């Protein structure tokens, strides 16, 4: 499919920004004191990406995903991942039924056939079950019994996981991690936020969330994000950043065993476009790339044994890359430079 390169006009950008703000303000009532996290989640979804949220139990990861589904009026299903979960429990299974007077296998759809699949505690299931999501996350379809079934549009996997050190967890394979646009760490709350939670929440009572836009409006927002322009200089910056993640290509990559794939470059571009639109611009900027670099790149960088023993983290590598790889500016196209939009 060819890229839509038509420039967004001022009204389209203003409309998109207003929808972003409405969604962010609504989710602020679900998860207190976590505006940067909420912004990343919304940017990731508008970029059509899957998102992995990592943090200790009880920090509100699941409530945030459920609130997002209600705010967007999308069909959402939740799967609690456990060690005994089977791939067919997610994708569905062929079931022998009576059809027109004869017995035949009929595919019964699983919970994955929804706009949003909440994969709760995804790393508590076995690697075999985790791999059931690979085709769905990449191709947005499911193959069972030799037949291919398309998933609803749009389709997102928003997964939560506990830190690997906790008992009863399995690390996600690199191939599956690479299919998540963002991996975001959910931090614990400050005392001030905890006080607000105590005053405004009760155990077992979910926060009330109303839809802020319909499914058609959300699809329109997704389409606008795809049309955000990526200047040549910004595209070059993305390419140099991803290239520099590989061993021997930069000083920052010391201790890296495997760097990021071309999928990471596409992810950086998509997330930067969505962030540019969120801030009221018809084009992506260097600042947008830098703001999303850590959640896009950190989980795609694999360190060698020595670097891990020294306490180096992929996030630290990304931070060093942002310091080492410099921007190289070129003028914007006249159609964008003339826009009265910051």
C-alpha positions as CSV (number, residue, x, y, z in Angstrom):
1,X,0.0,0.0,0.0
2,X,1.4,3.4,-1.0
3,X,2.0,6.0,1.6
4,X,-0.4,8.9,1.8
5,X,1.8,11.9,1.5
6,X,-0.8,14.6,1.3
7,X,-0.1,17.4,3.8
8,X,-2.5,17.8,6.8
9,X,-4.3,21.1,6.9
10,X,-4.7,23.3,9.9
11,X,-8.2,22.2,10.7
12,X,-7.3,18.5,10.5
13,X,-4.4,19.0,12.9
14,X,-6.5,21.0,15.3
15,X,-9.2,18.3,15.3
16,X,-6.7,15.6,16.0
17,X,-5.0,17.5,18.8
18,X,-8.4,18.1,20.4
19,X,-9.2,14.4,20.3
20,X,-5.8,13.6,21.8
21,X,-6.5,16.0,24.7
22,X,-9.9,14.6,25.4
23,X,-8.6,11.1,25.5
24,X,-5.7,12.0,27.8
25,X,-7.9,14.0,30.2
26,X,-10.3,11.0,30.5
27,X,-7.5,8.5,31.2
28,X,-6.1,10.9,33.8
29,X,-9.2,10.1,35.9
30,X,-8.3,6.3,35.6
31,X,-4.6,6.4,36.5
32,X,-3.6,9.2,38.8
33,X,-0.3,10.9,38.6
34,X,1.0,9.1,35.5
35,X,0.5,11.6,32.7
36,X,3.8,10.7,30.9
37,X,2.8,7.0,30.9
38,X,-0.7,7.8,29.6
39,X,0.6,10.0,26.8
40,X,3.0,7.2,25.7
41,X,0.1,4.7,25.7
42,X,-2.2,6.9,23.6
43,X,0.6,7.8,21.2
44,X,1.4,4.1,20.8
45,X,-2.2,3.2,20.0
46,X,-2.6,6.1,17.6
47,X,0.5,4.9,15.9
48,X,-1.3,1.5,15.4
49,X,1.2,-0.3,17.7
50,X,1.0,-3.0,20.3
51,X,2.1,-2.0,23.8
52,X,3.7,-3.9,26.7
53,X,3.4,-2.5,30.2
54,X,5.8,-3.8,32.8
55,X,5.5,-3.3,36.5
56,X,4.7,-4.8,39.8
57,X,1.1,-6.0,40.5
58,X,-1.4,-3.4,41.6
59,X,-0.1,-0.4,39.9
60,X,-3.1,0.1,37.6
61,X,-1.8,-1.4,34.4
62,X,-5.0,-3.4,33.7
63,X,-7.3,-0.5,34.7
64,X,-5.6,1.8,32.3
65,X,-6.1,-0.6,29.4
66,X,-9.7,-1.2,30.3
67,X,-10.3,2.5,30.6
68,X,-8.7,3.1,27.2
69,X,-11.1,0.6,25.6
70,X,-14.1,2.2,27.2
71,X,-13.0,5.7,26.2
72,X,-12.7,4.7,22.6
73,X,-15.9,2.6,22.5
74,X,-14.0,-0.3,21.1
75,X,-14.7,-4.0,21.6
76,X,-12.2,-5.3,24.1
77,X,-11.5,-8.8,25.5
78,X,-9.4,-9.8,28.4
79,X,-7.3,-13.0,28.7
80,X,-5.7,-13.8,32.0
81,X,-2.5,-15.6,31.0
82,X,-1.7,-18.6,33.2
83,X,0.8,-21.6,32.8
84,X,-2.1,-23.9,31.7
85,X,-3.4,-21.6,29.0
86,X,-3.2,-23.1,25.5
87,X,-2.8,-21.3,22.1
88,X,-6.3,-22.3,21.1
89,X,-7.8,-20.7,24.2
90,X,-6.7,-17.3,22.7
91,X,-7.1,-17.8,18.9
92,X,-10.0,-20.2,18.9
93,X,-10.3,-23.9,17.7
94,X,-12.1,-25.9,15.0
95,X,-15.1,-27.6,16.6
96,X,-16.9,-30.6,15.1
97,X,-20.5,-29.6,14.5
98,X,-23.6,-30.6,12.5
99,X,-23.7,-28.5,9.3
100,X,-26.4,-29.0,6.6
101,X,-27.0,-32.6,7.7
102,X,-23.3,-33.6,7.9
103,X,-20.6,-33.3,10.5
104,X,-17.8,-30.8,9.8
105,X,-15.2,-28.7,11.6
106,X,-16.3,-25.1,12.2
107,X,-13.9,-22.6,13.5
108,X,-15.0,-21.1,16.8
109,X,-13.4,-17.7,17.3
110,X,-11.4,-17.0,20.5
111,X,-11.1,-13.8,22.5
112,X,-8.4,-12.5,20.1
113,X,-11.2,-11.4,17.7
114,X,-11.6,-8.0,19.3
115,X,-10.4,-4.5,18.7
116,X,-8.3,-4.6,21.9
117,X,-6.9,-7.7,23.4
118,X,-5.8,-7.2,27.0
119,X,-3.2,-9.9,27.5
120,X,-3.0,-9.7,31.3
121,X,0.3,-11.0,32.9
122,X,1.4,-12.3,29.5
123,X,4.7,-13.6,30.9
124,X,2.9,-16.1,33.1
125,X,2.0,-18.3,30.1
126,X,4.3,-20.8,28.5
127,X,6.4,-19.7,25.4
128,X,4.2,-21.9,23.2
129,X,1.1,-20.0,24.2
130,X,2.9,-16.6,24.0
131,X,3.9,-17.5,20.4
132,X,0.2,-17.8,19.4
133,X,0.1,-14.0,19.3
134,X,3.0,-13.7,16.8
135,X,0.9,-13.9,13.5
136,X,-1.9,-11.8,15.0
137,X,0.4,-9.0,16.1
138,X,2.3,-8.8,12.8
139,X,-0.3,-9.8,10.1
140,X,-3.5,-9.0,12.1
141,X,-4.9,-12.4,11.2
142,X,-5.2,-15.9,12.6
143,X,-4.5,-19.2,10.8
144,X,-6.2,-22.3,12.1
145,X,-6.9,-25.6,10.4
146,X,-5.4,-24.3,7.1
147,X,-7.8,-21.4,7.0
148,X,-7.0,-17.7,7.5
149,X,-9.3,-15.4,9.5
150,X,-8.9,-11.6,9.5
151,X,-8.9,-9.8,12.8
152,X,-11.1,-6.7,13.4
153,X,-9.8,-3.3,12.3
154,X,-8.3,-1.7,14.3
155,X,-6.6,-4.5,16.3
156,X,-4.2,-3.9,19.2
157,X,-2.6,-6.1,21.8
158,X,-2.1,-4.3,25.1
159,X,-0.2,-6.6,27.4
160,X,0.9,-6.4,31.0
161,X,3.7,-8.3,32.5
162,X,5.4,-8.6,35.9
163,X,9.1,-8.3,36.3
164,X,10.9,-11.5,35.2
165,X,12.4,-11.9,38.7
166,X,9.0,-12.7,40.2
167,X,8.1,-16.4,40.7
168,X,6.2,-18.2,37.9
169,X,7.1,-15.9,35.0
170,X,8.6,-16.7,31.6
171,X,10.7,-14.2,29.5
172,X,9.1,-13.2,26.3
173,X,11.0,-14.4,23.1
174,X,12.9,-11.7,21.3
175,X,10.7,-12.2,18.2
176,X,7.6,-11.4,20.2
177,X,9.2,-8.4,22.0
178,X,10.1,-7.0,18.6
179,X,6.4,-6.9,17.7
180,X,5.5,-4.5,20.5
181,X,5.9,-0.9,19.4
182,X,6.5,0.2,23.0
183,X,7.6,-1.4,26.1
184,X,6.9,0.9,29.0
185,X,7.8,0.6,32.6
186,X,5.1,1.5,35.1
187,X,6.6,3.0,38.2
188,X,5.1,3.1,41.7
189,X,3.2,6.1,43.0
190,X,4.4,9.0,45.1
191,X,2.9,9.5,48.6
192,X,0.8,12.4,47.2
193,X,-0.7,10.2,44.5
194,X,-1.3,7.4,47.0
195,X,-3.2,9.8,49.2
196,X,-5.4,10.8,46.2
197,X,-6.1,7.2,45.4
198,X,-7.1,6.4,49.0
199,X,-9.5,9.4,48.9
200,X,-11.0,8.7,45.5
201,X,-11.1,4.9,45.1
202,X,-12.6,1.8,46.7
203,X,-11.4,-1.8,46.4
204,X,-13.3,-3.6,43.8
205,X,-15.0,-0.5,42.3
206,X,-13.8,0.5,38.8
207,X,-13.6,4.1,37.8
208,X,-16.5,5.3,35.6
209,X,-15.2,6.1,32.0
210,X,-17.4,7.5,29.2
211,X,-16.5,7.3,25.6
212,X,-14.8,10.4,24.3
213,X,-15.0,9.5,20.6
214,X,-16.7,6.9,18.5
215,X,-15.1,4.1,16.5
216,X,-15.3,6.1,13.3
217,X,-13.7,9.2,14.9
218,X,-10.9,7.0,16.2
219,X,-10.3,5.4,12.8
220,X,-10.1,8.9,11.4
221,X,-7.5,9.9,14.0
222,X,-5.5,6.8,13.0
223,X,-5.7,7.9,9.3
224,X,-4.5,11.5,10.2
225,X,-1.5,10.1,12.1
226,X,-0.4,8.1,9.0
227,X,-0.4,11.3,6.9
228,X,2.0,13.2,9.3
229,X,5.1,14.1,7.3
230,X,8.5,12.8,8.2
231,X,11.1,15.2,6.8
232,X,14.1,13.7,5.1
233,X,16.5,14.9,7.9
234,X,14.3,13.2,10.6
235,X,14.1,10.0,8.5
236,X,17.9,10.1,8.3
237,X,18.2,10.6,12.0
238,X,16.0,7.6,12.7
239,X,18.1,5.5,10.3
240,X,21.3,6.6,12.0
241,X,20.0,5.9,15.5
242,X,18.8,2.4,14.6
243,X,22.1,1.6,12.7
244,X,24.1,2.8,15.7
245,X,22.5,0.2,18.0
246,X,24.5,-2.5,16.4
247,X,27.9,-3.7,17.8
248,X,30.9,-1.8,16.3
249,X,28.7,1.0,14.8
250,X,29.0,3.4,17.7
251,X,30.7,3.9,21.1
252,X,27.3,3.7,22.7
253,X,26.7,0.2,21.5
254,X,29.6,-1.2,23.5
255,X,28.3,-4.3,25.2
256,X,25.5,-4.8,22.8
257,X,25.2,-8.3,21.3
258,X,22.3,-7.6,18.9
259,X,20.9,-4.3,17.8
260,X,17.5,-3.2,16.6
261,X,15.9,-4.4,13.4
262,X,14.4,-2.4,10.5
263,X,11.0,-2.9,12.3
264,X,12.4,-0.6,15.0
265,X,13.0,2.2,12.4
266,X,9.4,1.9,11.2
267,X,8.2,1.9,14.8
268,X,10.3,5.1,15.5
269,X,8.8,6.8,12.5
270,X,5.2,5.8,13.3
271,X,5.5,6.8,17.0
272,X,7.2,10.1,16.1
273,X,4.3,10.9,13.6
274,X,1.7,10.2,16.3
275,X,3.5,12.4,18.8
276,X,3.9,15.2,16.3
277,X,0.2,15.2,15.7
278,X,-0.5,15.1,19.5
279,X,1.5,18.3,19.8
280,X,-0.4,20.0,17.0
281,X,2.1,19.6,14.2
282,X,1.7,18.2,10.6
283,X,5.2,16.9,10.7
284,X,7.5,14.8,13.0
285,X,10.5,16.4,14.6
286,X,13.8,15.4,16.1
287,X,12.3,16.0,19.5
288,X,9.5,13.5,18.7
289,X,12.1,10.8,17.8
290,X,14.1,11.5,21.0
291,X,10.9,11.4,23.2
292,X,9.9,7.9,21.9
293,X,13.4,6.4,21.4
294,X,13.6,4.6,24.8
295,X,10.2,2.8,24.7
296,X,10.8,1.9,21.1
297,X,14.4,0.8,21.2
298,X,15.3,-0.5,24.7
299,X,13.4,-3.8,24.4
300,X,14.9,-4.5,21.0
301,X,18.6,-4.3,22.2
302,X,20.1,-7.5,23.5
303,X,23.2,-7.1,25.7
304,X,26.1,-9.5,26.0
305,X,26.8,-11.3,29.2
306,X,29.6,-9.0,30.3
307,X,27.5,-5.9,30.0
308,X,24.7,-7.4,32.0
309,X,27.2,-8.4,34.8
310,X,28.4,-4.8,34.8
311,X,24.8,-3.6,35.4
312,X,24.4,-2.0,32.0
313,X,20.7,-1.7,30.8
314,X,19.3,-1.3,27.3
315,X,17.7,1.9,28.4
316,X,21.2,3.3,29.3
317,X,22.4,2.3,25.9
318,X,19.6,4.2,24.3
319,X,20.4,7.3,26.4
320,X,24.0,7.1,25.3
321,X,22.9,6.8,21.6
322,X,20.8,9.9,21.9
323,X,23.9,11.8,23.2
324,X,26.2,10.4,20.5
325,X,24.1,10.5,17.4
326,X,23.6,14.1,16.4
327,X,20.8,15.7,14.4
328,X,21.4,17.0,10.9
329,X,18.9,19.6,10.0
330,X,17.6,20.4,6.5
331,X,14.8,22.9,5.6
332,X,11.2,21.7,5.7
333,X,9.2,21.5,2.5
334,X,7.6,24.9,1.7
335,X,4.1,23.4,2.2
336,X,5.0,22.6,5.8
337,X,7.2,25.6,6.6
338,X,4.4,27.9,5.6
339,X,1.9,26.2,8.0
340,X,0.9,28.3,10.9
341,X,1.2,25.4,13.2
342,X,4.0,24.9,15.7
